[in-house]
Amino acid sequence: MSWLTAFGLLAVTAMLITYALEHRSRWFILAFAAACGLASAYGFLQGAWPFGLVEAVWSVVAVRRWRLSGRAKLPHNSTFVDQS
């Protein structure tokens, strides 16, 4: 097994584990984003640029989900009312 194959296996395994644990902590969402970044690097290094590009997009999406998960949540059917 080459170092590149091992790197790809590590990245995809990290994606799987962190995705499965996202419900436990918002930090697993950030870890998933990092793992997607590693998988993206793997795709580009391997020469599979479509895979690298898609994984880069997933990384950006996961970072956005992580940022939004830290904000205070309003009840599902409530409307925001500015009191100022």
Distance bins in CASP14 RR format, pairs under 12 A and 6 or more apart:
PFRMAT RR
TARGET T0000
AUTHOR 0000-0000-0000
RMODE 2
METHOD distances of the structure
MODEL  1
1 7 0 0 0 0 0 1 0 0 0 0 0
1 8 0 0 0 0 0 1 0 0 0 0 0
1 9 1 0 0 1 0 0 0 0 0 0 0
1 10 0 0 0 0 0 1 0 0 0 0 0
2 8 0 0 0 0 1 0 0 0 0 0 0
2 9 0 0 0 0 0 1 0 0 0 0 0
2 42 0 0 0 0 0 1 0 0 0 0 0
2 45 0 0 0 0 0 1 0 0 0 0 0
2 46 0 0 0 0 0 1 0 0 0 0 0
3 9 0 0 0 0 0 1 0 0 0 0 0
3 10 0 0 0 0 0 1 0 0 0 0 0
3 42 0 0 0 0 0 1 0 0 0 0 0
3 45 0 0 0 0 1 0 0 0 0 0 0
3 46 0 0 0 0 0 1 0 0 0 0 0
4 10 0 0 0 0 0 1 0 0 0 0 0
4 11 0 0 0 0 0 1 0 0 0 0 0
4 41 0 0 0 0 0 1 0 0 0 0 0
4 42 1 0 0 1 0 0 0 0 0 0 0
4 43 0 0 0 0 1 0 0 0 0 0 0
4 44 0 0 0 0 0 1 0 0 0 0 0
4 45 1 0 1 0 0 0 0 0 0 0 0
4 46 1 0 0 1 0 0 0 0 0 0 0
4 47 0 0 0 0 1 0 0 0 0 0 0
4 48 0 0 0 0 0 1 0 0 0 0 0
5 11 0 0 0 0 0 1 0 0 0 0 0
5 12 0 0 0 0 0 1 0 0 0 0 0
5 42 0 0 0 0 1 0 0 0 0 0 0
5 43 0 0 0 0 0 1 0 0 0 0 0
5 45 0 0 0 0 0 1 0 0 0 0 0
5 46 0 0 0 0 1 0 0 0 0 0 0
6 12 0 0 0 0 0 1 0 0 0 0 0
6 13 0 0 0 0 0 1 0 0 0 0 0
6 38 0 0 0 0 0 1 0 0 0 0 0
6 42 0 0 0 0 0 1 0 0 0 0 0
7 13 0 0 0 0 0 1 0 0 0 0 0
7 14 0 0 0 0 0 1 0 0 0 0 0
7 35 0 0 0 0 0 1 0 0 0 0 0
7 37 0 0 0 0 0 1 0 0 0 0 0
7 38 1 0 0 1 0 0 0 0 0 0 0
7 39 0 0 0 0 1 0 0 0 0 0 0
7 40 0 0 0 0 0 1 0 0 0 0 0
7 41 0 0 0 0 1 0 0 0 0 0 0
7 42 1 0 1 0 0 0 0 0 0 0 0
7 43 0 0 0 0 1 0 0 0 0 0 0
7 44 0 0 0 0 0 1 0 0 0 0 0
7 45 1 0 0 1 0 0 0 0 0 0 0
7 46 0 0 0 0 1 0 0 0 0 0 0
8 14 0 0 0 0 1 0 0 0 0 0 0
8 15 0 0 0 0 1 0 0 0 0 0 0
8 16 0 0 0 0 0 1 0 0 0 0 0
8 35 0 0 0 0 0 1 0 0 0 0 0
8 37 0 0 0 0 0 1 0 0 0 0 0
8 38 1 0 0 1 0 0 0 0 0 0 0
8 39 1 0 0 1 0 0 0 0 0 0 0
8 40 0 0 0 0 0 1 0 0 0 0 0
8 41 0 0 0 0 1 0 0 0 0 0 0
8 42 1 0 1 0 0 0 0 0 0 0 0
8 43 1 0 0 1 0 0 0 0 0 0 0
8 44 0 0 0 0 0 1 0 0 0 0 0
8 45 0 0 0 0 1 0 0 0 0 0 0
8 46 1 0 0 1 0 0 0 0 0 0 0
8 48 0 0 0 0 0 1 0 0 0 0 0
8 51 0 0 0 0 0 1 0 0 0 0 0
8 52 0 0 0 0 0 1 0 0 0 0 0
8 55 0 0 0 0 0 1 0 0 0 0 0
9 15 0 0 0 0 0 1 0 0 0 0 0
9 16 0 0 0 0 0 1 0 0 0 0 0
9 35 0 0 0 0 0 1 0 0 0 0 0
9 38 0 0 0 0 0 1 0 0 0 0 0
9 39 0 0 0 0 0 1 0 0 0 0 0
9 42 0 0 0 0 1 0 0 0 0 0 0
9 46 0 0 0 0 0 1 0 0 0 0 0
10 16 0 0 0 0 0 1 0 0 0 0 0
10 17 0 0 0 0 0 1 0 0 0 0 0
10 34 0 0 0 0 0 1 0 0 0 0 0
10 35 0 0 0 0 1 0 0 0 0 0 0
10 38 1 0 0 1 0 0 0 0 0 0 0
10 39 0 0 0 0 1 0 0 0 0 0 0
10 41 0 0 0 0 0 1 0 0 0 0 0
10 42 0 0 0 0 1 0 0 0 0 0 0
11 17 0 0 0 0 0 1 0 0 0 0 0
11 18 0 0 0 0 0 1 0 0 0 0 0
11 31 0 0 0 0 0 1 0 0 0 0 0
11 32 0 0 0 0 0 1 0 0 0 0 0
11 34 0 0 0 0 1 0 0 0 0 0 0
11 35 1 0 1 0 0 0 0 0 0 0 0
11 36 0 0 0 0 1 0 0 0 0 0 0
11 37 1 0 0 1 0 0 0 0 0 0 0
11 38 1 1 0 0 0 0 0 0 0 0 0
11 39 1 0 1 0 0 0 0 0 0 0 0
11 40 0 0 0 0 1 0 0 0 0 0 0
11 41 1 0 0 1 0 0 0 0 0 0 0
11 42 1 0 1 0 0 0 0 0 0 0 0
11 43 0 0 0 0 1 0 0 0 0 0 0
11 44 0 0 0 0 0 1 0 0 0 0 0
11 45 0 0 0 0 0 1 0 0 0 0 0
11 46 0 0 0 0 0 1 0 0 0 0 0
11 51 0 0 0 0 0 1 0 0 0 0 0
11 52 0 0 0 0 0 1 0 0 0 0 0
11 55 0 0 0 0 1 0 0 0 0 0 0
11 58 0 0 0 0 0 1 0 0 0 0 0
11 59 0 0 0 0 0 1 0 0 0 0 0
12 18 0 0 0 0 0 1 0 0 0 0 0
12 19 0 0 0 0 0 1 0 0 0 0 0
12 32 0 0 0 0 0 1 0 0 0 0 0
12 35 0 0 0 0 1 0 0 0 0 0 0
12 36 0 0 0 0 1 0 0 0 0 0 0
12 37 0 0 0 0 0 1 0 0 0 0 0
12 38 0 0 0 0 1 0 0 0 0 0 0
12 39 1 0 1 0 0 0 0 0 0 0 0
12 40 0 0 0 0 0 1 0 0 0 0 0
12 41 0 0 0 0 0 1 0 0 0 0 0
12 42 1 0 0 1 0 0 0 0 0 0 0
12 43 0 0 0 0 0 1 0 0 0 0 0
12 46 0 0 0 0 0 1 0 0 0 0 0
12 51 0 0 0 0 0 1 0 0 0 0 0
12 55 0 0 0 0 1 0 0 0 0 0 0
12 58 0 0 0 0 0 1 0 0 0 0 0
13 19 0 0 0 0 0 1 0 0 0 0 0
13 20 0 0 0 0 0 1 0 0 0 0 0
13 35 0 0 0 0 1 0 0 0 0 0 0
13 38 0 0 0 0 0 1 0 0 0 0 0
13 39 0 0 0 0 1 0 0 0 0 0 0
13 42 0 0 0 0 0 1 0 0 0 0 0
14 20 0 0 0 0 0 1 0 0 0 0 0
14 21 0 0 0 0 0 1 0 0 0 0 0
14 28 0 0 0 0 0 1 0 0 0 0 0
14 31 1 0 0 1 0 0 0 0 0 0 0
14 32 0 0 0 0 1 0 0 0 0 0 0
14 33 0 0 0 0 0 1 0 0 0 0 0
14 34 1 0 0 1 0 0 0 0 0 0 0
14 35 1 1 0 0 0 0 0 0 0 0 0
14 36 0 0 0 0 1 0 0 0 0 0 0
14 37 0 0 0 0 1 0 0 0 0 0 0
14 38 1 0 0 1 0 0 0 0 0 0 0
14 39 0 0 0 0 1 0 0 0 0 0 0
14 42 0 0 0 0 0 1 0 0 0 0 0
14 55 0 0 0 0 0 1 0 0 0 0 0
15 21 0 0 0 0 0 1 0 0 0 0 0
15 22 0 0 0 0 0 1 0 0 0 0 0
15 28 0 0 0 0 0 1 0 0 0 0 0
15 29 0 0 0 0 0 1 0 0 0 0 0
15 31 0 0 0 0 1 0 0 0 0 0 0
15 32 1 0 0 1 0 0 0 0 0 0 0
15 33 0 0 0 0 1 0 0 0 0 0 0
15 34 0 0 0 0 1 0 0 0 0 0 0
15 35 1 0 1 0 0 0 0 0 0 0 0
15 36 1 0 0 1 0 0 0 0 0 0 0
15 37 0 0 0 0 1 0 0 0 0 0 0
15 38 0 0 0 0 1 0 0 0 0 0 0
15 39 1 0 1 0 0 0 0 0 0 0 0
15 40 0 0 0 0 0 1 0 0 0 0 0
15 42 0 0 0 0 0 1 0 0 0 0 0
15 55 0 0 0 0 1 0 0 0 0 0 0
15 58 0 0 0 0 1 0 0 0 0 0 0
15 59 0 0 0 0 1 0 0 0 0 0 0
15 62 0 0 0 0 1 0 0 0 0 0 0
16 22 0 0 0 0 0 1 0 0 0 0 0
16 28 0 0 0 0 0 1 0 0 0 0 0
16 31 0 0 0 0 0 1 0 0 0 0 0
16 32 0 0 0 0 1 0 0 0 0 0 0
16 35 0 0 0 0 1 0 0 0 0 0 0
16 36 0 0 0 0 0 1 0 0 0 0 0
16 39 0 0 0 0 0 1 0 0 0 0 0
17 24 0 0 0 0 0 1 0 0 0 0 0
17 28 0 0 0 0 1 0 0 0 0 0 0
17 31 0 0 0 0 1 0 0 0 0 0 0
17 32 0 0 0 0 1 0 0 0 0 0 0
17 34 0 0 0 0 0 1 0 0 0 0 0
17 35 0 0 0 0 1 0 0 0 0 0 0
18 24 0 0 0 0 0 1 0 0 0 0 0
18 25 0 0 0 0 0 1 0 0 0 0 0
18 26 0 0 0 0 0 1 0 0 0 0 0
18 27 0 0 0 0 1 0 0 0 0 0 0
18 28 1 0 1 0 0 0 0 0 0 0 0
18 29 1 0 0 1 0 0 0 0 0 0 0
18 30 0 0 0 0 1 0 0 0 0 0 0
18 31 1 0 1 0 0 0 0 0 0 0 0
18 32 1 0 1 0 0 0 0 0 0 0 0
18 33 0 0 0 0 1 0 0 0 0 0 0
18 34 0 0 0 0 1 0 0 0 0 0 0
18 35 1 0 1 0 0 0 0 0 0 0 0
18 36 0 0 0 0 1 0 0 0 0 0 0
18 37 0 0 0 0 0 1 0 0 0 0 0
18 38 0 0 0 0 0 1 0 0 0 0 0
18 39 0 0 0 0 0 1 0 0 0 0 0
18 58 0 0 0 0 0 1 0 0 0 0 0
18 59 0 0 0 0 0 1 0 0 0 0 0
18 62 0 0 0 0 1 0 0 0 0 0 0
18 66 0 0 0 0 0 1 0 0 0 0 0
19 28 0 0 0 0 1 0 0 0 0 0 0
19 29 0 0 0 0 1 0 0 0 0 0 0
19 31 0 0 0 0 1 0 0 0 0 0 0
19 32 1 0 1 0 0 0 0 0 0 0 0
19 33 0 0 0 0 0 1 0 0 0 0 0
19 35 0 0 0 0 1 0 0 0 0 0 0
19 36 0 0 0 0 1 0 0 0 0 0 0
19 39 0 0 0 0 0 1 0 0 0 0 0
19 58 0 0 0 0 0 1 0 0 0 0 0
19 62 0 0 0 0 1 0 0 0 0 0 0
19 65 0 0 0 0 0 1 0 0 0 0 0
20 28 0 0 0 0 1 0 0 0 0 0 0
20 29 0 0 0 0 0 1 0 0 0 0 0
20 31 0 0 0 0 0 1 0 0 0 0 0
20 32 0 0 0 0 1 0 0 0 0 0 0
20 35 0 0 0 0 0 1 0 0 0 0 0
21 27 0 0 0 0 1 0 0 0 0 0 0
21 28 1 0 1 0 0 0 0 0 0 0 0
21 29 0 0 0 0 1 0 0 0 0 0 0
21 30 0 0 0 0 0 1 0 0 0 0 0
21 31 0 0 0 0 1 0 0 0 0 0 0
21 32 0 0 0 0 1 0 0 0 0 0 0
21 35 0 0 0 0 0 1 0 0 0 0 0
22 28 1 0 1 0 0 0 0 0 0 0 0
22 29 1 0 1 0 0 0 0 0 0 0 0
22 30 0 0 0 0 1 0 0 0 0 0 0
22 31 0 0 0 0 1 0 0 0 0 0 0
22 32 1 0 0 1 0 0 0 0 0 0 0
22 33 0 0 0 0 0 1 0 0 0 0 0
22 35 0 0 0 0 0 1 0 0 0 0 0
22 62 0 0 0 0 1 0 0 0 0 0 0
22 65 0 0 0 0 1 0 0 0 0 0 0
22 66 0 0 0 0 1 0 0 0 0 0 0
22 69 0 0 0 0 1 0 0 0 0 0 0
23 29 0 0 0 0 1 0 0 0 0 0 0
23 32 0 0 0 0 0 1 0 0 0 0 0
23 69 0 0 0 0 0 1 0 0 0 0 0
24 31 0 0 0 0 0 1 0 0 0 0 0
24 32 0 0 0 0 0 1 0 0 0 0 0
25 31 0 0 0 0 1 0 0 0 0 0 0
25 32 0 0 0 0 0 1 0 0 0 0 0
25 66 0 0 0 0 0 1 0 0 0 0 0
25 69 0 0 0 0 1 0 0 0 0 0 0
25 70 0 0 0 0 0 1 0 0 0 0 0
26 32 0 0 0 0 0 1 0 0 0 0 0
26 33 0 0 0 0 0 1 0 0 0 0 0
26 62 0 0 0 0 0 1 0 0 0 0 0
26 63 0 0 0 0 0 1 0 0 0 0 0
26 65 0 0 0 0 1 0 0 0 0 0 0
26 66 1 0 0 1 0 0 0 0 0 0 0
26 67 0 0 0 0 1 0 0 0 0 0 0
26 68 0 0 0 0 1 0 0 0 0 0 0
26 69 1 0 1 0 0 0 0 0 0 0 0
26 70 1 0 0 1 0 0 0 0 0 0 0
26 71 0 0 0 0 0 1 0 0 0 0 0
26 73 0 0 0 0 0 1 0 0 0 0 0
27 33 0 0 0 0 0 1 0 0 0 0 0
27 34 0 0 0 0 0 1 0 0 0 0 0
27 62 0 0 0 0 0 1 0 0 0 0 0
27 66 0 0 0 0 1 0 0 0 0 0 0
27 69 0 0 0 0 1 0 0 0 0 0 0
27 70 0 0 0 0 0 1 0 0 0 0 0
28 34 0 0 0 0 0 1 0 0 0 0 0
28 35 0 0 0 0 1 0 0 0 0 0 0
28 62 0 0 0 0 1 0 0 0 0 0 0
28 65 0 0 0 0 0 1 0 0 0 0 0
28 66 0 0 0 0 1 0 0 0 0 0 0
28 69 0 0 0 0 0 1 0 0 0 0 0
29 35 0 0 0 0 0 1 0 0 0 0 0
29 36 0 0 0 0 0 1 0 0 0 0 0
29 58 0 0 0 0 0 1 0 0 0 0 0
29 59 0 0 0 0 0 1 0 0 0 0 0
29 61 0 0 0 0 0 1 0 0 0 0 0
29 62 1 0 1 0 0 0 0 0 0 0 0
29 63 0 0 0 0 1 0 0 0 0 0 0
29 64 0 0 0 0 1 0 0 0 0 0 0
29 65 1 0 1 0 0 0 0 0 0 0 0
29 66 1 0 1 0 0 0 0 0 0 0 0
29 67 0 0 0 0 1 0 0 0 0 0 0
29 68 0 0 0 0 1 0 0 0 0 0 0
29 69 1 0 0 1 0 0 0 0 0 0 0
29 70 0 0 0 0 1 0 0 0 0 0 0
30 36 0 0 0 0 0 1 0 0 0 0 0
30 37 0 0 0 0 0 1 0 0 0 0 0
30 59 0 0 0 0 0 1 0 0 0 0 0
30 62 1 0 0 1 0 0 0 0 0 0 0
30 63 1 0 0 1 0 0 0 0 0 0 0
30 64 0 0 0 0 0 1 0 0 0 0 0
30 65 0 0 0 0 1 0 0 0 0 0 0
30 66 1 0 1 0 0 0 0 0 0 0 0
30 67 0 0 0 0 1 0 0 0 0 0 0
30 68 0 0 0 0 0 1 0 0 0 0 0
30 69 0 0 0 0 1 0 0 0 0 0 0
30 70 0 0 0 0 0 1 0 0 0 0 0
31 37 0 0 0 0 0 1 0 0 0 0 0
31 38 0 0 0 0 0 1 0 0 0 0 0
31 59 0 0 0 0 0 1 0 0 0 0 0
31 62 0 0 0 0 1 0 0 0 0 0 0
31 63 0 0 0 0 0 1 0 0 0 0 0
31 66 0 0 0 0 1 0 0 0 0 0 0
32 38 0 0 0 0 0 1 0 0 0 0 0
32 39 0 0 0 0 0 1 0 0 0 0 0
32 55 0 0 0 0 0 1 0 0 0 0 0
32 58 0 0 0 0 1 0 0 0 0 0 0
32 59 0 0 0 0 1 0 0 0 0 0 0
32 60 0 0 0 0 0 1 0 0 0 0 0
32 61 0 0 0 0 1 0 0 0 0 0 0
32 62 1 0 1 0 0 0 0 0 0 0 0
32 63 0 0 0 0 1 0 0 0 0 0 0
32 64 0 0 0 0 0 1 0 0 0 0 0
32 65 0 0 0 0 1 0 0 0 0 0 0
32 66 0 0 0 0 1 0 0 0 0 0 0
32 69 0 0 0 0 0 1 0 0 0 0 0
33 39 0 0 0 0 0 1 0 0 0 0 0
33 40 0 0 0 0 0 1 0 0 0 0 0
33 55 0 0 0 0 0 1 0 0 0 0 0
33 56 0 0 0 0 0 1 0 0 0 0 0
33 57 0 0 0 0 0 1 0 0 0 0 0
33 58 0 0 0 0 1 0 0 0 0 0 0
33 59 1 0 1 0 0 0 0 0 0 0 0
33 60 1 0 0 1 0 0 0 0 0 0 0
33 61 0 0 0 0 1 0 0 0 0 0 0
33 62 1 1 0 0 0 0 0 0 0 0 0
33 63 1 0 1 0 0 0 0 0 0 0 0
33 64 0 0 0 0 1 0 0 0 0 0 0
33 65 0 0 0 0 1 0 0 0 0 0 0
33 66 1 0 0 1 0 0 0 0 0 0 0
33 67 0 0 0 0 0 1 0 0 0 0 0
33 69 0 0 0 0 0 1 0 0 0 0 0
34 40 0 0 0 0 0 1 0 0 0 0 0
34 41 0 0 0 0 0 1 0 0 0 0 0
34 55 0 0 0 0 0 1 0 0 0 0 0
34 58 0 0 0 0 0 1 0 0 0 0 0
34 59 1 0 0 1 0 0 0 0 0 0 0
34 62 0 0 0 0 1 0 0 0 0 0 0
34 63 0 0 0 0 1 0 0 0 0 0 0
34 66 0 0 0 0 0 1 0 0 0 0 0
35 41 0 0 0 0 0 1 0 0 0 0 0
35 42 0 0 0 0 0 1 0 0 0 0 0
35 55 0 0 0 0 1 0 0 0 0 0 0
35 58 0 0 0 0 1 0 0 0 0 0 0
35 59 0 0 0 0 1 0 0 0 0 0 0
35 62 0 0 0 0 1 0 0 0 0 0 0
35 63 0 0 0 0 0 1 0 0 0 0 0
36 42 0 0 0 0 0 1 0 0 0 0 0
36 43 0 0 0 0 0 1 0 0 0 0 0
36 51 0 0 0 0 0 1 0 0 0 0 0
36 52 0 0 0 0 1 0 0 0 0 0 0
36 53 0 0 0 0 0 1 0 0 0 0 0
36 54 0 0 0 0 1 0 0 0 0 0 0
36 55 1 0 1 0 0 0 0 0 0 0 0
36 56 1 0 0 1 0 0 0 0 0 0 0
36 57 0 0 0 0 1 0 0 0 0 0 0
36 58 1 0 1 0 0 0 0 0 0 0 0
36 59 1 1 0 0 0 0 0 0 0 0 0
36 60 0 0 0 0 1 0 0 0 0 0 0
36 61 0 0 0 0 1 0 0 0 0 0 0
36 62 1 0 1 0 0 0 0 0 0 0 0
36 63 0 0 0 0 1 0 0 0 0 0 0
36 65 0 0 0 0 0 1 0 0 0 0 0
36 66 0 0 0 0 0 1 0 0 0 0 0
37 43 0 0 0 0 1 0 0 0 0 0 0
37 44 0 0 0 0 0 1 0 0 0 0 0
37 45 0 0 0 0 0 1 0 0 0 0 0
37 51 0 0 0 0 0 1 0 0 0 0 0
37 52 0 0 0 0 1 0 0 0 0 0 0
37 53 0 0 0 0 0 1 0 0 0 0 0
37 54 0 0 0 0 0 1 0 0 0 0 0
37 55 1 0 0 1 0 0 0 0 0 0 0
37 56 1 0 0 1 0 0 0 0 0 0 0
37 57 0 0 0 0 0 1 0 0 0 0 0
37 58 0 0 0 0 1 0 0 0 0 0 0
37 59 1 0 1 0 0 0 0 0 0 0 0
37 60 0 0 0 0 1 0 0 0 0 0 0
37 61 0 0 0 0 0 1 0 0 0 0 0
37 62 0 0 0 0 1 0 0 0 0 0 0
37 63 0 0 0 0 1 0 0 0 0 0 0
38 44 0 0 0 0 0 1 0 0 0 0 0
38 45 0 0 0 0 0 1 0 0 0 0 0
38 52 0 0 0 0 0 1 0 0 0 0 0
38 55 0 0 0 0 1 0 0 0 0 0 0
38 56 0 0 0 0 0 1 0 0 0 0 0
38 58 0 0 0 0 0 1 0 0 0 0 0
38 59 0 0 0 0 1 0 0 0 0 0 0
39 45 0 0 0 0 0 1 0 0 0 0 0
39 46 0 0 0 0 0 1 0 0 0 0 0
39 48 0 0 0 0 0 1 0 0 0 0 0
39 51 1 0 0 1 0 0 0 0 0 0 0
39 52 1 0 0 1 0 0 0 0 0 0 0
39 53 0 0 0 0 0 1 0 0 0 0 0
39 54 0 0 0 0 1 0 0 0 0 0 0
39 55 1 0 1 0 0 0 0 0 0 0 0
39 56 0 0 0 0 1 0 0 0 0 0 0
39 57 0 0 0 0 0 1 0 0 0 0 0
39 58 0 0 0 0 1 0 0 0 0 0 0
39 59 0 0 0 0 1 0 0 0 0 0 0
39 62 0 0 0 0 0 1 0 0 0 0 0
40 46 0 0 0 0 0 1 0 0 0 0 0
40 47 0 0 0 0 0 1 0 0 0 0 0
40 48 0 0 0 0 0 1 0 0 0 0 0
40 49 0 0 0 0 1 0 0 0 0 0 0
40 50 0 0 0 0 0 1 0 0 0 0 0
40 51 1 0 0 1 0 0 0 0 0 0 0
40 52 1 0 1 0 0 0 0 0 0 0 0
40 53 1 0 0 1 0 0 0 0 0 0 0
40 54 0 0 0 0 1 0 0 0 0 0 0
40 55 1 1 0 0 0 0 0 0 0 0 0
40 56 1 0 1 0 0 0 0 0 0 0 0
40 57 0 0 0 0 1 0 0 0 0 0 0
40 58 1 0 0 1 0 0 0 0 0 0 0
40 59 1 0 0 1 0 0 0 0 0 0 0
40 60 0 0 0 0 1 0 0 0 0 0 0
40 62 0 0 0 0 0 1 0 0 0 0 0
41 47 0 0 0 0 0 1 0 0 0 0 0
41 48 0 0 0 0 0 1 0 0 0 0 0
41 49 0 0 0 0 0 1 0 0 0 0 0
41 51 0 0 0 0 0 1 0 0 0 0 0
41 52 1 0 0 1 0 0 0 0 0 0 0
41 53 0 0 0 0 0 1 0 0 0 0 0
41 55 0 0 0 0 1 0 0 0 0 0 0
41 56 0 0 0 0 1 0 0 0 0 0 0
41 59 0 0 0 0 1 0 0 0 0 0 0
42 48 0 0 0 0 1 0 0 0 0 0 0
42 49 0 0 0 0 0 1 0 0 0 0 0
42 51 0 0 0 0 1 0 0 0 0 0 0
42 52 1 0 0 1 0 0 0 0 0 0 0
42 55 1 0 0 1 0 0 0 0 0 0 0
42 56 0 0 0 0 0 1 0 0 0 0 0
43 49 1 0 0 1 0 0 0 0 0 0 0
43 50 0 0 0 0 1 0 0 0 0 0 0
43 51 1 0 1 0 0 0 0 0 0 0 0
43 52 1 0 1 0 0 0 0 0 0 0 0
43 53 0 0 0 0 1 0 0 0 0 0 0
43 54 0 0 0 0 1 0 0 0 0 0 0
43 55 1 0 0 1 0 0 0 0 0 0 0
43 56 0 0 0 0 1 0 0 0 0 0 0
44 50 0 0 0 0 0 1 0 0 0 0 0
44 51 0 0 0 0 1 0 0 0 0 0 0
44 52 1 0 1 0 0 0 0 0 0 0 0
44 53 0 0 0 0 1 0 0 0 0 0 0
44 54 0 0 0 0 0 1 0 0 0 0 0
44 55 0 0 0 0 1 0 0 0 0 0 0
44 56 0 0 0 0 1 0 0 0 0 0 0
45 51 0 0 0 0 0 1 0 0 0 0 0
45 52 0 0 0 0 1 0 0 0 0 0 0
45 55 0 0 0 0 0 1 0 0 0 0 0
46 52 0 0 0 0 1 0 0 0 0 0 0
46 55 0 0 0 0 0 1 0 0 0 0 0
47 53 0 0 0 0 0 1 0 0 0 0 0
48 54 0 0 0 0 1 0 0 0 0 0 0
48 55 0 0 0 0 1 0 0 0 0 0 0
49 55 0 0 0 0 0 1 0 0 0 0 0
49 56 0 0 0 0 0 1 0 0 0 0 0
50 56 0 0 0 0 0 1 0 0 0 0 0
50 57 0 0 0 0 0 1 0 0 0 0 0
51 57 0 0 0 0 0 1 0 0 0 0 0
51 58 0 0 0 0 0 1 0 0 0 0 0
52 58 0 0 0 0 1 0 0 0 0 0 0
52 59 0 0 0 0 1 0 0 0 0 0 0
53 59 0 0 0 0 0 1 0 0 0 0 0
53 60 0 0 0 0 0 1 0 0 0 0 0
54 60 0 0 0 0 0 1 0 0 0 0 0
54 61 0 0 0 0 0 1 0 0 0 0 0
55 61 0 0 0 0 0 1 0 0 0 0 0
55 62 0 0 0 0 0 1 0 0 0 0 0
56 62 0 0 0 0 0 1 0 0 0 0 0
56 63 0 0 0 0 0 1 0 0 0 0 0
57 63 0 0 0 0 0 1 0 0 0 0 0
57 64 0 0 0 0 0 1 0 0 0 0 0
58 64 0 0 0 0 0 1 0 0 0 0 0
58 65 0 0 0 0 0 1 0 0 0 0 0
59 65 0 0 0 0 0 1 0 0 0 0 0
59 66 0 0 0 0 0 1 0 0 0 0 0
60 66 0 0 0 0 0 1 0 0 0 0 0
60 67 0 0 0 0 0 1 0 0 0 0 0
61 67 0 0 0 0 0 1 0 0 0 0 0
61 68 0 0 0 0 0 1 0 0 0 0 0
62 68 0 0 0 0 0 1 0 0 0 0 0
62 69 0 0 0 0 0 1 0 0 0 0 0
63 69 0 0 0 0 0 1 0 0 0 0 0
64 70 0 0 0 0 0 1 0 0 0 0 0
64 71 0 0 0 0 0 1 0 0 0 0 0
65 71 0 0 0 0 0 1 0 0 0 0 0
72 78 0 0 0 0 0 1 0 0 0 0 0
72 80 0 0 0 0 0 1 0 0 0 0 0
73 80 0 0 0 0 0 1 0 0 0 0 0
74 80 1 0 0 1 0 0 0 0 0 0 0
74 81 0 0 0 0 0 1 0 0 0 0 0
END
